Amino acid sequence: MDGQRARLNSDLGGALERLHAGAAGWARLAVQAKIRLLSQCRARIGPNSERWTAVASRIKAIGGSANEGEEAMTGPWGALCAFDAYIATLKEIARYGEPRTDRRRVRMRAGGQLAVEVFPADLRDRLLLGGVRAEVWMAPGIRQDELYLRIDAPGRVCLVLGAGNVTSIALLDVLYKLVAENSVCFLKVHALLSPLTPVLQDVLAPLVDSGYLSVASGGAAEGAYLCEHPLVDAIHITGSAATYRSIAQSTAKPITSELGNVSPAIVLPGRWSERDIEFVAEQIVSAKLHNDGCNCIALQVLVLSTQWPQRAALLAAIARLMRRADERPAYYPGSVQRFASFAAGRGTVRSYGHSDAEHIAPSIAEVDAADVGEPLFREEVFCPLLAATALEGDVPTYLRAAVRFCNDRVAGNLAANIFADSVTMRQWAHEIEAAVAELRYGCVGVNVWSGVAFLLPALPWGGFSGNTPERIGSGIGVVHNTRLFARPQKSVLYGPFRPFPRRLKPPWFVTQRHRAQIGEALCRYQDRGSPFALARIAWLSLRG
């Protein structure tokens, strides 16, 4: 044990001392100097994007497949978008003293709640994600002159414990801590993603060389050492509630966290065409199977109406798409065992594809909404298993019951989803707006998977406001939030029920055959603004 402690002191202790020495300097650093450092890091992502994607794809054993596109989009492209957004906000602060919001983008909801539209911000946003828009709803009582954080906190050292699933998570967490909280950071890369550490060190070298950041990989021993070290002032973790509780029991340091979710989707009944059913089924299957189901916002509980005549047709379409989905290895440690545990003893689990010690077939379990002990409502599966359940009532009655079910019976409060056709959206507009308001989740996606919000950096990302260490839910605090809103309550994302043009297939769909090429083109377009890359994205999205 003494030998291990000496190794940790040698490997990590010196880096913490350097960060501690640089904390006050970062806090005092002029905004223009911070912009220069972030711009230098941003400039290093483009040359590293192919390498980043390739390393991530090797870790997940998906190299050479369309699934590589997921790694490009949620890795280097997500990082480029975030750097661009933070740099734009800092430029506004340098010029005006705070971020600037067009008053035409601010609306007052019922009860005096402010909502600020943050996406699309410009023509480029409209071209990339046509029909998608997003708002940030502030905590009740916040006035327009109270929208923004002050970024003048005294310098401190924050330990960021990176996640093991999505490769940009840890970097995005670091950026928020640096910009919004004035903290220098020690980034511990998750052991599963340790081969990515040299890429992150290369991208972030300007901050590392200036003494404001340290990047290292490691496992439980390194994590415990860093959490307990007296030079660490605060901790941020993306992971499980069990990991959070383990850390919280061993330290009194402040901990912010993003802890995942049993993500639900409420489907409102309506009269849908076959193409409507197919498109929503693609949304649902993509929300479930993206990254092999190993996402904190992977769809887990599908809530349907018992009185909807097309319920069976939607489930059949989901099953067909699951059967056609690309086979991919179960890369995340323990996912095969978790699937076996959740599926054991159930006669209602239907699997679509091949399962063995290294693969999990996409599967659906039909479960009883009245079963208060149902594990699929209480525990995150982190594998490609979808639970389908049903509630009774006409549209408004069913919707109210579904909101209560999600709030009270489903674990976590990170993100939820609602799907409804255009006629239903108009007919029950007041009830749907009320449902979005009443859902106690940090993000609600309406006709678009809430996971898309992860890649829109202006949207705050985290559990619903009001969680406490005793009732941790999906965690305390937010990240991303590149507009630096002081007290966001939730992010709300809206998409079109039917895409335009109809043949368009969004790049995050697991049914999008060209997502590897789209992911590469997105990185090139974000990096250099190439019109040829934009044209390629549009062409490939239409070819599906």
Buried (B, 14 or more C-beta within 10 A) or exposed (E): EEEEEEEBEEEBBEBBEBBBEBBBEBBEBEBEEBBBBBBBBBEBBBEBBBBBBBBBBEBBEBBEBBBBBBBBBBBBBBBBBBBBBBBBBBBBBEEEEBBEBEEEEBEEBEEEBBBBBBBBBEEEBBEBBBBBBBBBBBBEEBEEEEBBBEBEEEBBBBBBBBBBBBBBBBBBBBBBBBBBBBBBBBBBBBBBBBEBBBBBBBBBBBBBEBBBBBBBBBEEEBBBBBBEBEBBBBBBBBBBBEBBEBBBEEBEBBBBBBBBBBBBBBBBBBEBEEEBBBBBBBBBBBBBBBBBBBBBBBBBBBBBBEBBEBBEBBBEBBBBBBEEBBEBBBBBEEBBEBBEBBBEEEEEBBBBBEBEEEBBBBBBBBBEBEEEEBBBBEBBBBBBBBBBBBBEBEBBBBBBBBBEBBBEBBBBBBBBBBBBBEEBBEBBEEBBBBBBBBBBBBBBBBBBBBBBBBBBBBBBBBBBBEBEEEEBBBBBBBBBBBBBBBBBBBBBBBBBBBBEEEEBBBBBBBBBBBBBBBBBBBBBBBBEEEEEBBEBBBEBBEEB
